[in-house]
């Protein structure tokens, strides 16, 4: 698949540069692939899990951006598992905010066709703080839709929202560096949850 100049111009130079990095990488056979936005991109997969993990996160990406780079998700390498997390940028910046579940379903359906042997894992969207939108109520609603989507496709669902939230359904201060992006303590918690699922899915 060749990504058009029009798409690159729409997505921006950072997105384009990440695509260039992906094109230069050597991908192992049967990888475990993490796909999403900056929260994925900043996840130091090798540090927590070792070799065989592929990071397909792009800071600032939206749910529909996954579709535009669908053939750069290592689906042709017979992946063991695909971990998806996306949607927070759509909500923070009011970009097709009601379409997050639709676009995630589109890419999950595609991934199951192209890599039928891969286990699918869908993450909740994480809570935030110091933002008027998305509200905790909106996040809870959309995460409910994502959990339903996971069940529809017989995918696992990792509910980070429940792990990171405080009594007001905002992200706990210890788990964030700026109200959105995650602290090292948050990544350690996340990594432990992933390890539980890897063991449960028997793909570690």
N, C-alpha and C positions, 0 to 999 in steps of 0.2 A: 504494500500500500504506500502510495506517495501522498504526503500531506501537502495540500495546495498552499500557494503563497497567500491566498485570501485568508486561510485559516491561521497561518502564522501571524499575519498582520492583526487579525482579530484578537488572538490570544496574547500577543506581546513578545518582547525579546527574551524575557526570562523563560517563558514556556518553550520558545524555539530553541534556546540554548540547552535546555534539559533534554529535548528531543535529540539534539545532536550528540549529547552524552550517551543516551540510550543506544543510538545507532552504532556507537563505537565500542560498546561493552561486549565482552564475550560471556554468553549465558550458558551455564551448565545444563545438562539434561536433567529432567525431573526436579526443577527448582521449586522453592516455595516463594511465591511472589506477593508482595505488598503493594497495593495500588490505591492512589488517592492524591491528597493535596499536601500542604506543608507539614501537617502532623505526621504523615507517613514519611515524607522526605527527610525529616529530622530524626527519624527513628533509626538508631545505629544498630541495624539488624545483626551484623557480624559480631559486634560486641556482645550482644545478648544471646545469640543463637548459634554463632559459628558460621561455617561455610554453607553454600547451597541456597542462600536466601538472596532474593533480587528485590531491589527497591525501585518502584515505579511511582514515586511521589513527585508532584510538581507543586511548589508553593504558589498559591493563588488560583489553582485550577478549580473548575466548577464541575458539577456532575455531568453535564453534557460534554465536557472536555475529554472525558474518558473515552467516549465514542469516537472522537476525532483522532485518537491515538490508539485505537483498539487493536491494531496489528503490531503494536510495540509493547505488548503486555506479556511477552514470552509464552503465549498460548501454544506456539508451535514446538515448544520444548517439552511437551508432555508433563506439565507441572503437577506436583503432588497436591498443592493447595494454593488457593487464591484468596487473599485477605483484602477486603474492600473497606475503605473509609473515605467518604466524600460528602459534601453538602454544606459545611459550615460557611464557606465563602459565598455560596448562593444566598444564605440567610443573612449574613452580616452586611452584604452589599446589595441586597434586594435584587438579585439576579435570578429570575425565573424561580422564585422561592417556593412556589407551589408545585414545581416539577421535579424536585429531587428524587422522590421514589420512582417516578416514571423513568428518569434517565438511568438510575441505578438498575432498575429491572431490565432495561434495554441491554446494558452491558453485561449483566449477569447471565441473561438468556444467551447472548452471543458467546460468552465464555464457555458456557456449558455445551454449546454446539461444537466449538472449536477444540475444547479440551475436556471431553466427557469424563475422563478419569480423575479430574481434579476435584478435591473437596473444596467447597465454597464456604467462606466465613465472611459475614457482614458485621461491621461494627456499628454501634450506635454513634450518633453525633454527640460530641462532648459538650458539657455545660460551659457557659462563658460567664464573665462578670464585667461590669463597667460598660456594658452596651445596652442601649434601649431595646434593640432588637438583635437577635431573636429573643423573645421572652421565654422564661422557663416553660410556660404553658405550650408555646409553639414547638419547642424542642421535644417536649414529652409527646405531643401529638405526632410529630413526624417520626420520632423514634418508634412509636407504636406501629406506624405504617411500615417502617423498615423491618421490624420484628415479624410482622405479618408476611412481608415479602420473603424473608429468610425461610419461614415455614413453608411458603408456597413452593420454593425451589429446594426444599429439604437441605437447607444450608444451616450452618451453625450461626449463632448470634452472640456476640460479645457486647455486653451492656456496660460500656465504660461510663456512661452517664451516671449510673447508680453508684459506681465506685468513686467518682470524682466530685460529686455534688455535696453541698452543705445543706443545712436545714432549710434554706430558702431556694434550693435547687439551682444555686449558682456554683461555679467551680470553686473548690476550696483554694484559698490563697497559696497554700503550700504546693499545689499541683499546677500552678501557672506562673509564667514569667511576665505576662502582659495582659492577662484577662482572656486570652485565646490560646496562645502557644503553651506547650507543656514544659514543666520543670523536669529535672533529672529524676526526682522522686516519682513523678507521674509516669515517666517512661519505665521505671523499674517496676511499678505496679502493673502497668500495661504488659510488659514483657512476661511477668509471672502469670498473668491471665492467658496470654498466648501459649505459654508452655503447657498450661493445663489442657488447653484445647488441642495442641499438637499431640499430647499423650492420648487424649480421648479419641482423637481422629486417627491415631496410629499412623502419623505421617512424619514424625520427628526423625 
